[in-house]
Amino acid sequence: MRKNILSIAVISILSVNAFAKADMSLVRDYMDISGTTQTIENMSSNITNTLYQTSAIYGKKPDQKKIQRLQKIFDPQKSINIVEKEISDELKNSDLKKMIAFYRSDAGKELVDATLDSLSPNAQSELLRFLADLRENPPTKLRVKAINSLIEALDMQEMIEYMYNEIFSYLNKNAPKERRLSKKKRDELMDMMSNSLQKQLFLSSLYVYRDINNDDLNKITEYLKSKTGTKEKKVIQKAVVKMITSGFKRAL
């Protein structure tokens, strides 16, 4: 009888641990140190600024209804809450500790700094100047290899296409029947995007990671291909899709 009780107790403990959520304090530490929190907080203001700048270029008044709708979609605190919950549900404390350790390393810090810098208001104009300089100072073969390896490790194209498909499917399903696009039309749009995406990702990555040397780029690539890095990418990808589709539910 005692053995049965002990067995039940052990099974109960294992079951609880198997489905335990990650500590929210660790989740928030990861969110902060990886730059995820700051990226989400900047989304709404960056999109709003882009709309104002575009309107100014064409001499038009900004569409305030569109701006308000986008601000609802990318509401910072609600978006952060959704991403935090997804991370807490999908990752273990041990996963988060390994991820935090990477972002505390020199290579991890450089990755975060580069990513956040690319979100600054001046990034677009600086990118254009950088690309103009490439004609006179093209990257070396080693640099091209390091950048391409990083793009592959980040699963950039796959991630963008996945998010496009998920968000498109959500919007299409919730649109009036007469405005829905067929799967054939969706695939045509995806093919058009994919054809130019690879080159755009390479050029933008040359700019974003311009201050990270090849050795550190290779360290980042190695982490991203690791079991921990792969798990992180999948969870964040899923969290971002959930964050945006939840925003559409609030705004549309």
URDACOR-V661811 format. One record per residue. N is the residue number from 0. SS is DSSP state (2 for helix, 1 for strand, 0 for the rest). BURIAL is I if it has 16 or more other C-alpha atoms within 10 Angstrom, else O. D_CENTER is the distance of its C-alpha to the mean C-alpha in whole Angstrom. Layout:
BEGIN
<<N	SS	BURIAL	D_CENTER> <N	SS	BURIAL	D_CENTER>>
END
This chain:
BEGIN
<<0	0	O	53> <1	2	O	51> <2	2	O	49> <3	2	O	48> <4	2	O	47> <5	2	O	45> <6	2	O	43> <7	2	O	42> <8	2	O	41> <9	2	O	39> <10	2	O	37> <11	2	O	36> <12	2	O	35> <13	2	O	33> <14	2	O	32> <15	2	O	31> <16	2	O	29> <17	2	O	27> <18	0	O	26> <19	0	O	25> <20	0	I	22> <21	0	I	20> <22	0	O	22> <23	2	O	20> <24	2	O	21> <25	2	I	19> <26	2	I	16> <27	2	I	16> <28	2	O	17> <29	2	I	14> <30	2	I	12> <31	2	O	14> <32	2	I	15> <33	0	I	11> <34	0	I	10> <35	2	I	8> <36	2	I	11> <37	2	I	12> <38	2	I	9> <39	2	I	9> <40	2	I	13> <41	2	I	13> <42	2	I	11> <43	2	I	15> <44	2	I	17> <45	2	O	15> <46	2	O	15> <47	2	I	19> <48	2	O	20> <49	2	O	19> <50	2	I	21> <51	2	I	24> <52	2	O	24> <53	2	O	24> <54	2	O	27> <55	2	O	29> <56	2	O	29> <57	0	O	30> <58	0	O	33> <59	0	O	31> <60	0	O	31> <61	0	O	27> <62	0	O	27> <63	2	O	27> <64	2	O	26> <65	2	O	23> <66	2	I	22> <67	2	O	23> <68	2	I	21> <69	2	I	18> <70	2	I	18> <71	2	I	19> <72	2	I	16> <73	0	I	14> <74	0	I	16> <75	2	I	15> <76	2	O	17> <77	2	I	16> <78	2	I	13> <79	2	I	13> <80	2	O	15> <81	2	I	14> <82	2	I	11> <83	2	I	14> <84	2	O	16> <85	2	I	13> <86	2	I	13> <87	2	I	17> <88	2	O	18> <89	2	I	16> <90	0	I	16> <91	0	I	20> <92	2	I	21> <93	2	O	22> <94	2	I	18> <95	2	I	17> <96	2	O	20> <97	2	O	19> <98	2	I	15> <99	2	I	17> <100	2	O	19> <101	2	I	17> <102	2	I	15> <103	2	O	19> <104	0	O	20> <105	2	O	21> <106	2	I	18> <107	2	I	16> <108	2	I	17> <109	2	I	17> <110	2	I	13> <111	2	I	12> <112	2	I	15> <113	2	I	14> <114	2	I	10> <115	2	I	12> <116	2	O	15> <117	0	I	13> <118	0	I	12> <119	0	O	16> <120	0	O	18> <121	0	O	20> <122	2	O	18> <123	2	O	18> <124	2	O	22> <125	2	O	22> <126	2	I	20> <127	2	O	23> <128	2	O	25> <129	2	I	23> <130	2	I	24> <131	2	O	27> <132	2	O	28> <133	2	O	27> <134	0	O	30> <135	0	O	32> <136	0	O	30> <137	0	O	28> <138	0	O	26> <139	0	O	28> <140	2	O	28> <141	2	O	26> <142	2	I	24> <143	2	O	23> <144	2	O	23> <145	2	I	21> <146	2	I	18> <147	2	I	18> <148	2	I	18> <149	2	I	15> <150	2	I	13> <151	2	O	15> <152	2	I	14> <153	2	I	10> <154	0	I	11> <155	2	O	9> <156	2	O	12> <157	2	O	12> <158	2	I	8> <159	2	O	9> <160	2	I	12> <161	2	O	12> <162	2	I	10> <163	2	O	13> <164	2	I	15> <165	2	I	14> <166	2	I	14> <167	2	O	17> <168	2	I	19> <169	2	O	18> <170	2	I	20> <171	2	I	22> <172	2	O	24> <173	2	O	24> <174	0	O	26> <175	0	O	29> <176	2	O	31> <177	2	O	32> <178	2	O	29> <179	0	O	27> <180	0	O	26> <181	0	O	27> <182	2	O	25> <183	2	O	27> <184	2	O	26> <185	2	I	22> <186	2	O	23> <187	2	O	24> <188	2	O	22> <189	2	O	19> <190	2	O	22> <191	2	O	22> <192	2	O	18> <193	2	I	18> <194	2	O	21> <195	2	O	20> <196	2	O	16> <197	2	O	17> <198	2	O	19> <199	2	O	17> <200	2	I	14> <201	2	I	17> <202	2	O	18> <203	2	I	15> <204	2	I	14> <205	2	I	18> <206	2	I	18> <207	2	I	15> <208	0	I	16> <209	0	O	20> <210	0	O	21> <211	0	I	20> <212	0	O	23> <213	2	I	23> <214	2	O	24> <215	2	I	21> <216	2	I	18> <217	2	I	20> <218	2	O	20> <219	2	I	16> <220	2	I	16> <221	2	O	19> <222	2	I	16> <223	2	I	13> <224	2	I	16> <225	0	O	18> <226	2	O	18> <227	2	I	16> <228	2	I	13> <229	2	O	13> <230	2	I	13> <231	2	I	10> <232	2	I	8> <233	2	O	10> <234	2	I	10> <235	2	I	6> <236	2	I	6> <237	2	I	9> <238	2	I	9> <239	2	I	6> <240	2	I	9> <241	2	I	12> <242	2	I	11> <243	2	I	11> <244	2	I	14> <245	2	I	16> <246	2	I	16> <247	2	I	17> <248	2	O	20> <249	2	O	21> <250	2	O	21> <251	0	O	23>>
END
